[in-house]
């Protein structure tokens, strides 16, 4: 399976926020992530980087300005 | 391997623009894609959707306004 884990950048650290992500869509200015079991996470962030062979999705928070 | 293919939305059609994508990064308002062989594509687009189990990255063009 080619799911990935989602990490949110906090300063220079990566904090894992969701595992086994299959689908990701834009959602009301942020993102909707869905894992391989159909569980969902809505997060006020955008994609900064993908590293698919490493199974990583790196997210960064959106400033609510 | 868990690379994916990148498709650019053209109306309601998906046109494959790059295969075997491993890494993707934000780059000067658009995206820098790198495949598993180290080849790179810079594209004026953003991620609309991921479907990792289906090995798909769906991109949409950025209006140059």
N, CA and C atoms of all chains as a GROMACS GRO file, in nm:
protein
  390
    1UNK      N    1   0.084  -0.119   0.000
    1UNK     CA    2   0.000   0.000   0.000
    1UNK      C    3   0.088   0.124   0.000
    2UNK      N    4   0.037   0.227  -0.064
    2UNK     CA    5   0.118   0.346  -0.083
    2UNK      C    6   0.063   0.467  -0.010
    3UNK      N    7   0.003   0.443   0.102
    3UNK     CA    8  -0.040   0.553   0.185
    3UNK      C    9   0.083   0.624   0.243
    4UNK      N   10   0.060   0.742   0.302
    4UNK     CA   11   0.170   0.818   0.361
    4UNK      C   12   0.126   0.873   0.497
    5UNK      N   13   0.222   0.917   0.573
    5UNK     CA   14   0.190   0.982   0.699
    5UNK      C   15   0.202   1.133   0.682
    6UNK      N   16   0.113   1.205   0.751
    6UNK     CA   17   0.113   1.351   0.739
    6UNK      C   18   0.179   1.412   0.863
    7UNK      N   19   0.271   1.503   0.836
    7UNK     CA   20   0.345   1.572   0.943
    7UNK      C   21   0.320   1.721   0.931
    8UNK      N   22   0.299   1.784   1.046
    8UNK     CA   23   0.280   1.929   1.048
    8UNK      C   24   0.408   1.993   1.099
    9UNK      N   25   0.459   2.089   1.022
    9UNK     CA   26   0.581   2.160   1.064
    9UNK      C   27   0.550   2.252   1.181
   10UNK      N   28   0.626   2.237   1.289
   10UNK     CA   29   0.618   2.324   1.406
   10UNK      C   30   0.758   2.378   1.427
   11UNK      N   31   0.783   2.500   1.379
   11UNK     CA   32   0.920   2.550   1.380
   11UNK      C   33   1.002   2.464   1.288
   12UNK      N   34   1.109   2.402   1.337
   12UNK     CA   35   1.185   2.313   1.249
   12UNK      C   36   1.159   2.166   1.282
   13UNK      N   37   1.053   2.140   1.362
   13UNK     CA   38   1.019   2.001   1.393
   13UNK      C   39   0.898   1.956   1.314
   14UNK      N   40   0.894   1.826   1.287
   14UNK     CA   41   0.780   1.767   1.217
   14UNK      C   42   0.701   1.684   1.318
   15UNK      N   43   0.574   1.721   1.335
   15UNK     CA   44   0.488   1.650   1.430
   15UNK      C   45   0.388   1.566   1.349
   16UNK      N   46   0.387   1.436   1.374
   16UNK     CA   47   0.296   1.350   1.297
   16UNK      C   48   0.152   1.378   1.341
   17UNK      N   49   0.065   1.411   1.245
   17UNK     CA   50  -0.073   1.445   1.279
   17UNK      C   51  -0.174   1.343   1.227
   18UNK      N   52  -0.134   1.260   1.129
   18UNK     CA   53  -0.230   1.165   1.073
   18UNK      C   54  -0.152   1.056   1.000
   19UNK      N   55  -0.196   0.933   1.014
   19UNK     CA   56  -0.126   0.821   0.953
   19UNK      C   57  -0.208   0.758   0.840
   20UNK      N   58  -0.140   0.685   0.756
   20UNK     CA   59  -0.205   0.603   0.652
   20UNK      C   60  -0.297   0.684   0.561
   21UNK      N   61  -0.250   0.804   0.524
   21UNK     CA   62  -0.332   0.891   0.439
   21UNK      C   63  -0.339   0.832   0.297
   22UNK      N   64  -0.461   0.818   0.249
   22UNK     CA   65  -0.482   0.780   0.110
   22UNK      C   66  -0.515   0.903   0.027
   23UNK      N   67  -0.621   0.975   0.068
   23UNK     CA   68  -0.670   1.087  -0.010
   23UNK      C   69  -0.653   1.220   0.063
   24UNK      N   70  -0.633   1.322  -0.015
   24UNK     CA   71  -0.620   1.457   0.038
   24UNK      C   72  -0.687   1.550  -0.061
   25UNK      N   73  -0.769   1.641  -0.011
   25UNK     CA   74  -0.838   1.738  -0.097
   25UNK      C   75  -0.834   1.875  -0.033
   26UNK      N   76  -0.843   1.978  -0.118
   26UNK     CA   77  -0.860   2.113  -0.067
   26UNK      C   78  -0.998   2.122  -0.001
   27UNK      N   79  -1.006   2.193   0.110
   27UNK     CA   80  -1.132   2.200   0.184
   27UNK      C   81  -1.139   2.332   0.260
   28UNK      N   82  -1.223   2.422   0.213
   28UNK     CA   83  -1.249   2.548   0.282
   28UNK      C   84  -1.121   2.619   0.324
   29UNK      N   85  -1.031   2.634   0.234
   29UNK     CA   86  -0.906   2.705   0.262
   29UNK      C   87  -0.800   2.619   0.328
   30UNK      N   88  -0.839   2.504   0.381
   30UNK     CA   89  -0.743   2.411   0.441
   30UNK      C   90  -0.744   2.280   0.364
   31UNK      N   91  -0.725   2.171   0.437
   31UNK     CA   92  -0.716   2.040   0.373
   31UNK      C   93  -0.805   1.938   0.443
   32UNK      N   94  -0.857   1.847   0.366
   32UNK     CA   95  -0.929   1.731   0.417
   32UNK      C   96  -0.844   1.608   0.384
   33UNK      N   97  -0.802   1.538   0.488
   33UNK     CA   98  -0.724   1.416   0.469
   33UNK      C   99  -0.812   1.296   0.501
   34UNK      N  100  -0.798   1.190   0.424
   34UNK     CA  101  -0.874   1.069   0.453
   34UNK      C  102  -0.777   0.952   0.453
   35UNK      N  103  -0.784   0.871   0.557
   35UNK     CA  104  -0.690   0.758   0.564
   35UNK      C  105  -0.750   0.636   0.493
   36UNK      N  106  -0.672   0.529   0.487
   36UNK     CA  107  -0.715   0.410   0.412
   36UNK      C  108  -0.834   0.342   0.478
   37UNK      N  109  -0.868   0.380   0.601
   37UNK     CA  110  -0.984   0.323   0.670
   37UNK      C  111  -1.107   0.413   0.659
   38UNK      N  112  -1.092   0.527   0.588
   38UNK     CA  113  -1.204   0.618   0.571
   38UNK      C  114  -1.215   0.723   0.680
   39UNK      N  115  -1.124   0.722   0.775
   39UNK     CA  116  -1.124   0.826   0.879
   39UNK      C  117  -1.076   0.957   0.819
   40UNK      N  118  -1.129   1.068   0.871
   40UNK     CA  119  -1.099   1.197   0.813
   40UNK      C  120  -1.041   1.296   0.912
   41UNK      N  121  -0.958   1.382   0.862
   41UNK     CA  122  -0.904   1.493   0.941
   41UNK      C  123  -0.912   1.619   0.856
   42UNK      N  124  -0.970   1.723   0.914
   42UNK     CA  125  -0.970   1.854   0.849
   42UNK      C  126  -0.869   1.941   0.922
   43UNK      N  127  -0.782   2.004   0.848
   43UNK     CA  128  -0.673   2.079   0.911
   43UNK      C  129  -0.648   2.208   0.834
   44UNK      N  130  -0.623   2.314   0.911
   44UNK     CA  131  -0.599   2.445   0.851
   44UNK      C  132  -0.452   2.456   0.810
   45UNK      N  133  -0.420   2.389   0.703
   45UNK     CA  134  -0.281   2.381   0.660
   45UNK      C  135  -0.276   2.364   0.510
   46UNK      N  136  -0.155   2.376   0.458
   46UNK     CA  137  -0.134   2.349   0.315
   46UNK      C  138  -0.015   2.254   0.302
   47UNK      N  139  -0.005   2.196   0.185
   47UNK     CA  140   0.106   2.104   0.161
   47UNK      C  141   0.232   2.184   0.135
   48UNK      N  142   0.337   2.154   0.209
   48UNK     CA  143   0.466   2.218   0.184
   48UNK      C  144   0.553   2.128   0.096
   49UNK      N  145   0.542   1.997   0.120
   49UNK     CA  146   0.633   1.905   0.052
   49UNK      C  147   0.576   1.764   0.054
   50UNK      N  148   0.605   1.689  -0.051
   50UNK     CA  149   0.576   1.545  -0.051
   50UNK      C  150   0.708   1.469  -0.068
   51UNK      N  151   0.718   1.358  -0.001
   51UNK     CA  152   0.829   1.265  -0.023
   51UNK      C  153   0.766   1.127  -0.022
   52UNK      N  154   0.718   1.086  -0.138
   52UNK     CA  155   0.629   0.970  -0.144
   52UNK      C  156   0.701   0.839  -0.117
   53UNK      N  157   0.825   0.828  -0.166
   53UNK     CA  158   0.899   0.704  -0.142
   53UNK      C  159   0.925   0.688   0.008
   54UNK      N  160   0.938   0.799   0.079
   54UNK     CA  161   0.951   0.798   0.225
   54UNK      C  162   0.815   0.801   0.296
   55UNK      N  163   0.706   0.799   0.219
   55UNK     CA  164   0.570   0.798   0.276
   55UNK      C  165   0.543   0.922   0.361
   56UNK      N  166   0.589   1.037   0.316
   56UNK     CA  167   0.573   1.158   0.396
   56UNK      C  168   0.499   1.268   0.320
   57UNK      N  169   0.405   1.329   0.390
   57UNK     CA  170   0.338   1.451   0.347
   57UNK      C  171   0.372   1.555   0.452
   58UNK      N  172   0.438   1.664   0.412
   58UNK     CA  173   0.476   1.768   0.507
   58UNK      C  174   0.379   1.885   0.491
   59UNK      N  175   0.312   1.920   0.599
   59UNK     CA  176   0.215   2.030   0.597
   59UNK      C  177   0.269   2.148   0.674
   60UNK      N  178   0.223   2.268   0.638
   60UNK     CA  179   0.253   2.385   0.721
   60UNK      C  180   0.123   2.458   0.748
   61UNK      N  181   0.115   2.514   0.867
   61UNK     CA  182  -0.007   2.584   0.906
   61UNK      C  183  -0.026   2.708   0.822
   62UNK      N  184  -0.153   2.743   0.800
   62UNK     CA  185  -0.186   2.866   0.729
   62UNK      C  186  -0.209   2.974   0.834
   63UNK      N  187  -0.140   3.086   0.817
   63UNK     CA  188  -0.166   3.200   0.907
   63UNK      C  189  -0.308   3.246   0.885
   64UNK      N  190  -0.383   3.264   0.992
   64UNK     CA  191  -0.523   3.308   0.980
   64UNK      C  192  -0.529   3.460   0.983
   65UNK      N  193  -0.467   3.522   0.882
   65UNK     CA  194  -0.465   3.668   0.875
   65UNK      C  195  -0.576   3.718   0.783
   66UNK      N  196   0.752   0.037  -0.487
   66UNK     CA  197   0.779   0.180  -0.481
   66UNK      C  198   0.648   0.256  -0.475
   67UNK      N  199   0.650   0.368  -0.407
   67UNK     CA  200   0.527   0.442  -0.385
   67UNK      C  201   0.527   0.577  -0.453
   68UNK      N  202   0.588   0.584  -0.566
   68UNK     CA  203   0.581   0.705  -0.645
   68UNK      C  204   0.439   0.719  -0.702
   69UNK      N  205   0.410   0.838  -0.757
   69UNK     CA  206   0.277   0.863  -0.813
   69UNK      C  207   0.293   0.934  -0.948
   70UNK      N  208   0.188   0.937  -1.025
   70UNK     CA  209   0.188   1.013  -1.148
   70UNK      C  210   0.114   1.144  -1.125
   71UNK      N  211   0.162   1.250  -1.191
   71UNK     CA  212   0.102   1.382  -1.174
   71UNK      C  213   0.016   1.414  -1.295
   72UNK      N  214  -0.107   1.456  -1.268
   72UNK     CA  215  -0.203   1.491  -1.373
   72UNK      C  216  -0.242   1.636  -1.356
   73UNK      N  217  -0.251   1.708  -1.468
   73UNK     CA  218  -0.294   1.847  -1.465
   73UNK      C  219  -0.438   1.853  -1.515
   74UNK      N  220  -0.524   1.914  -1.436
   74UNK     CA  221  -0.664   1.928  -1.476
   74UNK      C  222  -0.677   2.029  -1.589
   75UNK      N  223  -0.740   1.986  -1.697
   75UNK     CA  224  -0.770   2.074  -1.811
   75UNK      C  225  -0.920   2.063  -1.830
   76UNK      N  226  -0.994   2.163  -1.780
   76UNK     CA  227  -1.140   2.150  -1.780
   76UNK      C  228  -1.177   2.033  -1.690
   77UNK      N  229  -1.247   1.935  -1.743
   77UNK     CA  230  -1.279   1.818  -1.660
   77UNK      C  231  -1.195   1.698  -1.700
   78UNK      N  232  -1.087   1.721  -1.777
   78UNK     CA  233  -0.997   1.611  -1.814
   78UNK      C  234  -0.867   1.619  -1.735
   79UNK      N  235  -0.810   1.502  -1.712
   79UNK     CA  236  -0.682   1.494  -1.643
   79UNK      C  237  -0.575   1.456  -1.746
   80UNK      N  238  -0.476   1.543  -1.761
   80UNK     CA  239  -0.368   1.518  -1.856
   80UNK      C  240  -0.242   1.482  -1.778
   81UNK      N  241  -0.187   1.366  -1.807
   81UNK     CA  242  -0.067   1.323  -1.733
   81UNK      C  243   0.051   1.411  -1.773
   82UNK      N  244   0.116   1.474  -1.677
   82UNK     CA  245   0.227   1.564  -1.708
   82UNK      C  246   0.363   1.512  -1.660
   83UNK      N  247   0.362   1.418  -1.565
   83UNK     CA  248   0.490   1.369  -1.512
   83UNK      C  249   0.464   1.236  -1.442
   84UNK      N  250   0.558   1.142  -1.461
   84UNK     CA  251   0.540   1.009  -1.403
   84UNK      C  252   0.642   0.983  -1.291
   85UNK      N  253   0.610   0.884  -1.210
   85UNK     CA  254   0.704   0.833  -1.109
   85UNK      C  255   0.754   0.942  -1.015
   86UNK      N  256   0.662   1.030  -0.973
   86UNK     CA  257   0.701   1.140  -0.885
   86UNK      C  258   0.733   1.087  -0.746
   87UNK      N  259   0.849   1.124  -0.698
   87UNK     CA  260   0.885   1.094  -0.560
   87UNK      C  261   0.866   1.217  -0.474
   88UNK      N  262   0.931   1.327  -0.511
   88UNK     CA  263   0.929   1.447  -0.428
   88UNK      C  264   0.858   1.562  -0.498
   89UNK      N  265   0.797   1.644  -0.416
   89UNK     CA  266   0.728   1.763  -0.464
   89UNK      C  267   0.750   1.872  -0.361
   90UNK      N  268   0.786   1.990  -0.408
   90UNK     CA  269   0.809   2.104  -0.318
   90UNK      C  270   0.748   2.230  -0.377
   91UNK      N  271   0.710   2.323  -0.290
   91UNK     CA  272   0.670   2.455  -0.336
   91UNK      C  273   0.791   2.522  -0.399
   92UNK      N  274   0.767   2.595  -0.510
   92UNK     CA  275   0.879   2.656  -0.582
   92UNK      C  276   0.830   2.780  -0.654
   93UNK      N  277   0.869   2.895  -0.605
   93UNK     CA  278   0.838   3.024  -0.670
   93UNK      C  279   0.692   3.036  -0.711
   94UNK      N  280   0.604   3.008  -0.620
   94UNK     CA  281   0.461   3.022  -0.646
   94UNK      C  282   0.400   2.902  -0.715
   95UNK      N  283   0.483   2.815  -0.770
   95UNK     CA  284   0.434   2.693  -0.833
   95UNK      C  285   0.490   2.572  -0.760
   96UNK      N  286   0.520   2.467  -0.837
   96UNK     CA  287   0.566   2.343  -0.778
   96UNK      C  288   0.689   2.291  -0.851
   97UNK      N  289   0.776   2.227  -0.774
   97UNK     CA  290   0.889   2.154  -0.830
   97UNK      C  291   0.866   2.006  -0.802
   98UNK      N  292   0.854   1.927  -0.907
   98UNK     CA  293   0.836   1.784  -0.894
   98UNK      C  294   0.965   1.714  -0.930
   99UNK      N  295   0.998   1.608  -0.857
   99UNK     CA  296   1.118   1.531  -0.889
   99UNK      C  297   1.080   1.385  -0.894
  100UNK      N  298   1.119   1.317  -1.002
  100UNK     CA  299   1.081   1.176  -1.012
  100UNK      C  300   1.187   1.088  -0.945
  101UNK      N  301   1.161   0.957  -0.945
  101UNK     CA  302   1.250   0.865  -0.874
  101UNK      C  303   1.387   0.855  -0.940
  102UNK      N  304   1.402   0.909  -1.062
  102UNK     CA  305   1.530   0.907  -1.131
  102UNK      C  306   1.604   1.041  -1.116
  103UNK      N  307   1.543   1.136  -1.042
  103UNK     CA  308   1.606   1.266  -1.021
  103UNK      C  309   1.570   1.370  -1.125
  104UNK      N  310   1.487   1.333  -1.223
  104UNK     CA  311   1.443   1.431  -1.322
  104UNK      C  312   1.345   1.528  -1.258
  105UNK      N  313   1.346   1.652  -1.305
  105UNK     CA  314   1.265   1.755  -1.241
  105UNK      C  315   1.172   1.823  -1.339
  106UNK      N  316   1.060   1.865  -1.288
  106UNK     CA  317   0.964   1.945  -1.364
  106UNK      C  318   0.919   2.060  -1.275
  107UNK      N  319   0.927   2.181  -1.328
  107UNK     CA  320   0.873   2.298  -1.259
  107UNK      C  321   0.744   2.336  -1.329
  108UNK      N  322   0.638   2.353  -1.254
  108UNK     CA  323   0.508   2.376  -1.315
  108UNK      C  324   0.432   2.481  -1.235
  109UNK      N  325   0.362   2.570  -1.308
  109UNK     CA  326   0.286   2.677  -1.244
  109UNK      C  327   0.149   2.623  -1.204
  110UNK      N  328   0.149   2.546  -1.099
  110UNK     CA  329   0.027   2.478  -1.057
  110UNK      C  330   0.030   2.456  -0.907
  111UNK      N  331  -0.086   2.415  -0.856
  111UNK     CA  332  -0.091   2.377  -0.715
  111UNK      C  333  -0.160   2.241  -0.706
  112UNK      N  334  -0.143   2.179  -0.590
  112UNK     CA  335  -0.206   2.048  -0.569
  112UNK      C  336  -0.353   2.068  -0.542
  113UNK      N  337  -0.437   1.998  -0.617
  113UNK     CA  338  -0.580   2.000  -0.592
  113UNK      C  339  -0.620   1.879  -0.509
  114UNK      N  340  -0.556   1.767  -0.534
  114UNK     CA  341  -0.599   1.642  -0.472
  114UNK      C  342  -0.487   1.540  -0.478
  115UNK      N  343  -0.480   1.455  -0.377
  115UNK     CA  344  -0.394   1.338  -0.381
  115UNK      C  345  -0.480   1.213  -0.368
  116UNK      N  346  -0.444   1.109  -0.439
  116UNK     CA  347  -0.506   0.977  -0.421
  116UNK      C  348  -0.390   0.878  -0.425
  117UNK      N  349  -0.328   0.859  -0.310
  117UNK     CA  350  -0.199   0.790  -0.307
  117UNK      C  351  -0.210   0.642  -0.338
  118UNK      N  352  -0.317   0.579  -0.292
  118UNK     CA  353  -0.333   0.436  -0.320
  118UNK      C  354  -0.350   0.414  -0.471
  119UNK      N  355  -0.408   0.513  -0.538
  119UNK     CA  356  -0.421   0.510  -0.685
  119UNK      C  357  -0.301   0.574  -0.754
  120UNK      N  358  -0.200   0.616  -0.677
  120UNK     CA  359  -0.076   0.673  -0.732
  120UNK      C  360  -0.104   0.800  -0.813
  121UNK      N  361  -0.195   0.883  -0.765
  121UNK     CA  362  -0.231   1.003  -0.840
  121UNK      C  363  -0.211   1.131  -0.762
  122UNK      N  364  -0.150   1.228  -0.828
  122UNK     CA  365  -0.141   1.366  -0.781
  122UNK      C  366  -0.216   1.450  -0.882
  123UNK      N  367  -0.322   1.516  -0.839
  123UNK     CA  368  -0.401   1.599  -0.931
  123UNK      C  369  -0.362   1.745  -0.909
  124UNK      N  370  -0.318   1.810  -1.016
  124UNK     CA  371  -0.275   1.950  -1.009
  124UNK      C  372  -0.375   2.038  -1.082
  125UNK      N  373  -0.382   2.164  -1.042
  125UNK     CA  374  -0.458   2.260  -1.121
  125UNK      C  375  -0.371   2.381  -1.146
  126UNK      N  376  -0.389   2.440  -1.264
  126UNK     CA  377  -0.308   2.557  -1.300
  126UNK      C  378  -0.342   2.674  -1.210
  127UNK      N  379  -0.243   2.758  -1.187
  127UNK     CA  380  -0.264   2.881  -1.112
  127UNK      C  381  -0.290   2.992  -1.212
  128UNK      N  382  -0.398   3.064  -1.194
  128UNK     CA  383  -0.425   3.180  -1.280
  128UNK      C  384  -0.315   3.282  -1.256
  129UNK      N  385  -0.257   3.332  -1.363
  129UNK     CA  386  -0.150   3.430  -1.348
  129UNK      C  387  -0.208   3.570  -1.345
  130UNK      N  388  -0.286   3.598  -1.242
  130UNK     CA  389  -0.350   3.728  -1.229
  130UNK      C  390  -0.270   3.816  -1.133
   0.00000   0.00000   0.00000
